[in-house]
Amino acid sequence: MQTIDYRSDTVTHPTPAMLEAMHRAPLGDDVYGEDPTVNQLQRVSARLLGKDAALFVPSGTMGNLASVLAHCGRGDEVIMGTRGHTFLYEAGGIAALGGIHPHTIPNQSDGTLALEDIENAIRSEDVHYPPSRLLIIENTQNACGGYAIPVDYTRATADLAHRHGLKLHIDGARIFNAAIKLGVDVQELSKPADSVTFCLSKSLCCPVGAIIGGDADFIERTRRMRKMLGGGMRQAGVLAAAGLVALETMIDRLAEDHTRAQHLAAGLAEIPAIHLYPGTPQTNMVYFRLASDARMGTTELVKVFGSEGIRIGGHGDEFRLVTHYWIDDAAVEKTLVLFKKYLS
Ligand SMILES: Cc1ncc(COP(=O)(O)O)c(C=O)c1O
């Protein structure tokens, strides 16, 4: 039985075309800058983002950490959302390894940070305060429901940050999902920022890797940070080859994942024991809560779905189901039949 795995788009395996490209990739030592496949992936990524340069890193977490370390020094402050991945789920790396102070402000229900809150969070020059150095926004905003953050808002945050001498970093782990949802070229979202990361290993299906984009100077600094963090890889072209296939073939198809998430949500909405979050799904994530009188609790439901070959993620009474390349229409149909069977 083939497992249908909704826990995240990080569970995606490489496609046959990726495996073939990985097999054939020309290789070199990337710490010496000599891996032709990595260099090619970095060139293509930079062009796609409309940036001078790009760097291949092992993970989105390292991409964000290396970027923050390259923008900030010890004692500097970074403004970010309370629902931001860098604040919630990156093991406090910026504080632990960089001595950098996170200053959180609430995310709005659409994933954005209120411009007024950002402005109020920026410190004035005073010996009592840590210097505000960087603003981070996330696109799509995962923990708020996978919201695509619009172009105008991105420009407004960049203008605000720059007016006060801060840089803007975008955690764009799923920025291509955002671009597809908004119907814009990804450059419209990436260009206003000083740095952007995106993940290859999520909805783009690669086994490993993320990209940082920025100006040439900044990328040289992140290269040093990557080395310091132990992320300098050698014949990394075997991984970068999958990235090149992903950028060529996996971006436009993200619309299919969004459509399947809508179909899934529409079916779940017919089940009284399921309370969909308002606005869900925005992109490839369906968020919902179980009613308190549901026939099964979270643990039991996760277990029974597991025995049917479907992996779902539930914490407390909250569920997140993520659609991706390896979930087709038949998988969605089967899932809806089972939800109806166990919860109606
Ligand atoms: C929004 C966001 N940023 C960053 C990351 C970190 O990526 P990685 O798991 O590759 O470290 C994730 C991972 O899920 C994410 O959802």
The ligand as an SDF file (V2000), in Angstrom:
LIG
                    3D

 16 16  0  0  0  0  0  0  0  0999 V2000
    8.2590   29.0030    6.4930 C   0  0  0  0  0  0  0  0  0  0  0  0
    9.4170   28.0970    6.7330 C   0  0  0  0  0  0  0  0  0  0  0  0
   10.6530   28.6190    6.8140 N   0  0  0  0  0  0  0  0  0  0  0  0
   11.7310   27.8450    7.0090 C   0  0  0  0  0  0  0  0  0  0  0  0
   11.6130   26.4820    7.1450 C   0  0  0  0  0  0  0  0  0  0  0  0
   12.8380   25.6570    7.4410 C   0  0  0  0  0  0  0  0  0  0  0  0
   13.1840   24.8140    6.4160 O   0  0  0  0  0  0  0  0  0  0  0  0
   14.0710   23.4970    6.6980 P   0  0  0  0  0  0  0  0  0  0  0  0
   13.1420   22.4730    7.2470 O   0  0  0  0  0  0  0  0  0  0  0  0
   14.6160   23.1730    5.3460 O   0  0  0  0  0  0  0  0  0  0  0  0
   15.1270   23.8740    7.6560 O   0  0  0  0  0  0  0  0  0  0  0  0
   10.3380   25.8840    7.0820 C   0  0  0  0  0  0  0  0  0  0  0  0
   10.1930   24.4280    7.2300 C   0  0  0  0  0  0  0  0  0  0  0  0
    9.1310   23.8770    7.2460 O   0  0  0  0  0  0  0  0  0  0  0  0
    9.2110   26.7220    6.8650 C   0  0  0  0  0  0  0  0  0  0  0  0
    7.9750   26.2230    6.8020 O   0  0  0  0  0  0  0  0  0  0  0  0
  1  2  1  0
  2  3  1  0
  2 15  2  0
  3  4  2  0
  4  5  1  0
  5  6  1  0
  5 12  2  0
  6  7  1  0
  7  8  1  0
  8  9  2  0
  8 10  1  0
  8 11  1  0
 12 13  1  0
 12 15  1  0
 13 14  2  0
 15 16  1  0
M  END
$$$$
